[in-house]
Amino acid sequence: MDKEKIKRAVRDILEAIGEDPDREGLQDTPDRIARMYEEIFSGLKEDPKDHLQIFFQEEKHEELVLVKDIPFYSMCEHHLVPFFGKAHVGYLPKGGKLTGLSKLARVVETVGKKPQLQERLTAQVAETIVEMLDPYGVIVVVEAEHMCMTMRGVKKSGSKTITSAVRGLFERDVKARNEAMTLIKF
């Protein structure tokens, strides 16, 4: 990440909006923003698949594994302001291939740490799990508040956008999908 270029750009933005980047409260802002961007966009240099190692191959568990209410944040690629909320990630293991529960949360975190669309984030989480675990099915539901709708534009604070991605058995079997959705809402 080119932190010096970010610092120059932030300084230019401050000047462009009519601020004095040399005033006391803003002197260190370009550096703070550069360090923050390095952290919140770290997913650009990470592969979410690296988090999904198969830990258990001999388990006989082939029932739903669901981790819900995973907090996350990301940055809207249209406005570069945050969107944040909860992700719910479930999969039906095949052949005893299980991963650590925290690994599902790490996939969400990594996929979110880049300029993003909620729809793409949801699909990328699902596709990563499909590719790495080869389960019978995957379901991902993401609910988020978008600051681009809260701070500007329609200014609808508290409105939530919900997206889902279903793969495998969850696409074909309405009963399985409904079971997972019921547990997510529970």
C-alpha positions as CSV (number, residue, x, y, z in Angstrom):
1,M,0.0,0.0,0.0
2,D,1.4,3.4,-1.0
3,K,0.8,5.3,2.3
4,E,2.6,8.4,1.1
5,K,0.3,8.7,-1.9
6,I,-2.7,8.3,0.4
7,K,-1.4,11.1,2.6
8,R,-1.0,13.4,-0.3
9,A,-4.5,12.6,-1.6
10,V,-6.0,13.2,1.9
11,R,-4.2,16.5,2.1
12,D,-5.6,17.4,-1.3
13,I,-9.1,16.5,-0.3
14,L,-8.9,18.6,2.8
15,E,-7.7,21.6,0.7
16,A,-10.4,20.9,-1.9
17,I,-13.2,21.1,0.7
18,G,-11.9,24.4,2.0
19,E,-10.0,23.2,5.1
20,D,-6.5,24.0,6.2
21,P,-4.6,20.7,6.4
22,D,-1.9,22.5,8.5
23,R,-4.3,23.5,11.3
24,E,-3.7,21.8,14.6
25,G,-6.6,19.3,14.5
26,L,-5.8,18.2,10.9
27,Q,-2.0,18.1,10.9
28,D,-1.8,14.3,11.5
29,T,-5.0,13.4,9.7
30,P,-3.4,12.3,6.4
31,D,-1.1,10.0,8.3
32,R,-3.9,8.6,10.5
33,I,-6.0,8.0,7.4
34,A,-3.1,6.2,5.6
35,R,-2.6,3.9,8.6
36,M,-6.3,3.3,8.9
37,Y,-6.6,2.4,5.1
38,E,-3.8,-0.1,5.5
39,E,-5.8,-1.8,8.2
40,I,-9.3,-1.6,6.8
41,F,-8.3,-2.6,3.2
42,S,-5.9,-5.4,4.3
43,G,-8.2,-7.9,2.5
44,L,-6.8,-6.7,-0.8
45,K,-3.6,-8.6,0.0
46,E,-5.2,-11.6,1.7
47,D,-6.8,-14.7,0.2
48,P,-9.8,-15.8,2.2
49,K,-9.1,-19.4,1.2
50,D,-6.0,-19.3,3.4
51,H,-8.3,-19.4,6.5
52,L,-10.3,-22.4,5.5
53,Q,-8.1,-25.4,6.3
54,I,-9.9,-28.7,6.9
55,F,-9.2,-29.6,10.5
56,F,-11.3,-32.7,10.8
57,Q,-11.5,-35.3,8.0
58,E,-12.6,-38.3,10.0
59,E,-15.7,-36.8,11.7
60,K,-19.0,-38.3,10.7
61,H,-20.9,-35.0,11.1
62,E,-22.9,-34.2,8.0
63,E,-25.5,-31.9,9.6
64,L,-25.8,-28.1,9.4
65,V,-22.9,-26.1,10.9
66,L,-24.1,-22.5,11.3
67,V,-22.2,-19.5,12.7
68,K,-24.6,-16.6,13.0
69,D,-24.3,-13.0,14.0
70,I,-20.7,-12.5,12.8
71,P,-20.1,-8.8,13.1
72,F,-18.4,-7.3,10.1
73,Y,-17.7,-4.0,8.4
74,S,-16.6,-3.1,4.9
75,M,-16.3,-0.1,2.7
76,C,-18.8,0.7,-0.1
77,E,-16.9,0.9,-3.3
78,H,-19.2,3.5,-4.7
79,H,-18.8,6.1,-1.9
80,L,-15.9,4.8,0.2
81,V,-18.0,5.0,3.4
82,P,-18.6,2.0,5.7
83,F,-21.4,-0.5,5.6
84,F,-21.6,-2.9,8.6
85,G,-23.7,-5.5,10.1
86,K,-23.9,-9.3,10.7
87,A,-23.2,-12.3,8.5
88,H,-24.7,-15.7,9.0
89,V,-22.7,-18.6,7.5
90,G,-23.8,-22.2,7.3
91,Y,-22.6,-25.3,5.5
92,L,-23.5,-29.0,5.3
93,P,-20.2,-30.9,5.6
94,K,-19.5,-33.7,3.2
95,G,-17.2,-36.6,4.0
96,G,-16.4,-35.4,7.5
97,K,-14.6,-32.2,6.2
98,L,-15.0,-29.7,9.0
99,T,-13.2,-26.4,9.6
100,G,-12.8,-24.4,12.7
101,L,-15.8,-22.2,13.5
102,S,-13.6,-19.1,13.8
103,K,-12.4,-19.7,10.3
104,L,-15.8,-18.9,8.9
105,A,-15.7,-15.6,10.7
106,R,-12.2,-15.0,9.3
107,V,-13.4,-15.5,5.8
108,V,-16.2,-12.9,6.3
109,E,-13.6,-10.5,7.8
110,T,-11.1,-11.0,4.9
111,V,-13.7,-10.6,2.2
112,G,-15.0,-7.5,3.8
113,K,-11.7,-5.7,4.1
114,K,-11.6,-4.2,0.7
115,P,-13.8,-1.8,-1.4
116,Q,-16.8,-4.0,-1.7
117,L,-20.5,-4.5,-2.7
118,Q,-22.6,-6.3,-0.2
119,E,-23.9,-8.6,-2.9
120,R,-20.4,-9.5,-4.0
121,L,-19.2,-10.0,-0.4
122,T,-22.1,-12.5,0.2
123,A,-21.3,-14.5,-2.9
124,Q,-17.5,-14.5,-2.3
125,V,-18.0,-15.9,1.2
126,A,-20.2,-18.7,-0.2
127,E,-17.9,-19.5,-3.1
128,T,-14.8,-19.6,-0.8
129,I,-16.5,-22.2,1.4
130,V,-17.7,-24.2,-1.6
131,E,-14.2,-24.2,-3.2
132,M,-12.3,-25.1,0.0
133,L,-14.6,-27.5,1.8
134,D,-16.7,-29.0,-1.0
135,P,-19.8,-29.3,1.2
136,Y,-23.2,-30.6,0.3
137,G,-24.4,-27.0,0.6
138,V,-23.6,-23.5,1.7
139,I,-25.9,-20.7,2.9
140,V,-24.7,-17.1,3.6
141,V,-27.0,-14.3,4.7
142,V,-25.7,-10.8,5.3
143,E,-27.6,-8.0,6.8
144,A,-26.0,-4.5,6.8
145,E,-26.6,-0.8,7.3
146,H,-25.0,1.3,4.6
147,M,-23.7,4.7,5.7
148,C,-24.1,5.9,2.1
149,M,-27.9,5.6,2.7
150,T,-27.7,7.0,6.3
151,M,-25.3,10.0,5.9
152,R,-26.3,11.1,2.4
153,G,-28.8,10.6,-0.3
154,V,-32.1,9.2,1.1
155,K,-30.8,9.6,4.7
156,K,-32.6,6.5,6.1
157,S,-30.8,5.7,9.3
158,G,-31.4,2.1,10.5
159,S,-32.5,0.7,7.2
160,K,-31.0,-2.7,6.5
161,T,-30.1,-4.5,3.3
162,I,-30.2,-8.3,3.3
163,T,-28.5,-10.4,0.8
164,S,-28.2,-14.2,0.5
165,A,-26.1,-16.7,-1.4
166,V,-27.2,-20.4,-1.4
167,R,-25.2,-23.1,-3.1
168,G,-25.6,-26.8,-3.5
169,L,-28.3,-28.6,-1.5
170,F,-29.6,-25.3,-0.2
171,E,-30.4,-24.2,-3.8
172,R,-32.4,-27.4,-4.6
173,D,-33.9,-28.4,-1.2
174,V,-36.4,-25.8,0.0
175,K,-36.8,-27.7,3.3
176,A,-33.1,-27.6,4.1
177,R,-33.0,-23.9,3.1
178,N,-36.0,-23.1,5.3
179,E,-34.4,-25.0,8.3
180,A,-31.2,-22.9,8.0
181,M,-33.2,-19.6,7.6
182,T,-35.3,-20.5,10.7
183,L,-32.1,-21.0,12.7
184,I,-30.7,-17.8,11.5
185,K,-33.8,-15.9,12.6
186,F,-34.0,-17.8,15.9
